[in-house]
Amino acid sequence: MIKLHHLEFSRSSRIIWLCEEGGIEYEMIRYARDPATRRSPPELGEIHRLAKAPTVEVDGHVMVESAAIIEYLVERHSDGALGVPVDHPERAKYLEWLHFAEGTMGMSFIITGIAPMVGGLPDLLGGFLNAEVAKLLDHLEIELEGKDFLVADKFTGADINLHYMLEGRAALGQLDSRPNCKRYFETLAARPGYQKTVELGGPVLLPRPR
Ligand SMILES: N[C@@H](CCC(=O)N[C@@H](CS)C(=O)NCC(=O)O)C(=O)O
């Protein structure tokens, strides 16, 4: 049985969602964020020195890094339905999107998502990162034209990984001018698996200060 270390308001919601939709049995251990620093608590650091969420104990390993965890659990602990087989014509595209969320998207999306909560960004850096976010969302908007899912005409782990990155964008109203991104975000959020995730793990985003 997999042990999922879940931090409230965090990326580890992705793994709840994956397990719920992929029929993967898991035990969840919950952690609260430090109310002042918003960091993970020291107890999570006892499981893995980075104290990051998600952290998963599986097959004798302690794994961090959402995309790696998704790939491993889909291949080793499910029937593979949430992945794309190695010989599928869209396998390369699946891997690209699975890793895109934390790779190319991660830095600008996370920093501009946190910025309003910590007093904003200096103009030069804000300008650079906001332009980057706009470019990446425009790219996604084109990719999603006429599609319900990123790849292979089905819901996959790549959708789960990317959806987390859109949570902050939706909260900032940045999907409103991008109909394909908005439709995609809302359609995935309406899935029973996502609803169950929020029910079990709580809201995905930290509440925003008023
Ligand atoms: N690239 C990693 C990022 C992991 C990460 O930064 N997780 C955040 C939660 S969203 C975290 O653990 N923050 C608490 C902390 O670092 O103290 C992944 O995709 O799993």
The ligand as an SDF file (V2000), in Angstrom:
LIG
                    3D

 20 19  0  0  0  0  0  0  0  0999 V2000
    8.4120   20.3170   -8.2560 N   0  0  0  0  0  0  0  0  0  0  0  0
    7.8940   19.7450   -7.0400 C   0  0  0  0  0  0  0  0  0  0  0  0
    7.5050   20.9090   -6.1230 C   0  0  0  0  0  0  0  0  0  0  0  0
    7.1540   20.4550   -4.7230 C   0  0  0  0  0  0  0  0  0  0  0  0
    6.7950   21.6480   -3.8440 C   0  0  0  0  0  0  0  0  0  0  0  0
    7.4270   22.7160   -3.8720 O   0  0  0  0  0  0  0  0  0  0  0  0
    5.7300   21.4830   -3.0430 N   0  0  0  0  0  0  0  0  0  0  0  0
    5.2540   22.5300   -2.1600 C   0  0  0  0  0  0  0  0  0  0  0  0
    3.7580   22.3910   -1.9650 C   0  0  0  0  0  0  0  0  0  0  0  0
    2.8020   23.0060   -3.2880 S   0  0  0  0  0  0  0  0  0  0  0  0
    5.8410   22.3870   -0.7720 C   0  0  0  0  0  0  0  0  0  0  0  0
    6.1090   21.2820   -0.3310 O   0  0  0  0  0  0  0  0  0  0  0  0
    5.9420   23.5090   -0.0540 N   0  0  0  0  0  0  0  0  0  0  0  0
    6.2300   23.5400    1.3440 C   0  0  0  0  0  0  0  0  0  0  0  0
    7.6330   23.8490    1.6630 C   0  0  0  0  0  0  0  0  0  0  0  0
    8.4970   23.8180    0.7760 O   0  0  0  0  0  0  0  0  0  0  0  0
    7.8930   24.1330    2.8320 O   0  0  0  0  0  0  0  0  0  0  0  0
    6.7140   18.8280   -7.3630 C   0  0  0  0  0  0  0  0  0  0  0  0
    6.1100   18.9740   -8.4250 O   0  0  0  0  0  0  0  0  0  0  0  0
    6.3850   17.9270   -6.5820 O   0  0  0  0  0  0  0  0  0  0  0  0
  1  2  1  0
  2  3  1  0
  2 18  1  0
  3  4  1  0
  4  5  1  0
  5  6  2  0
  5  7  1  0
  7  8  1  0
  8  9  1  0
  8 11  1  0
  9 10  1  0
 11 12  2  0
 11 13  1  0
 13 14  1  0
 14 15  1  0
 15 16  2  0
 15 17  1  0
 18 19  2  0
 18 20  1  0
M  END
$$$$
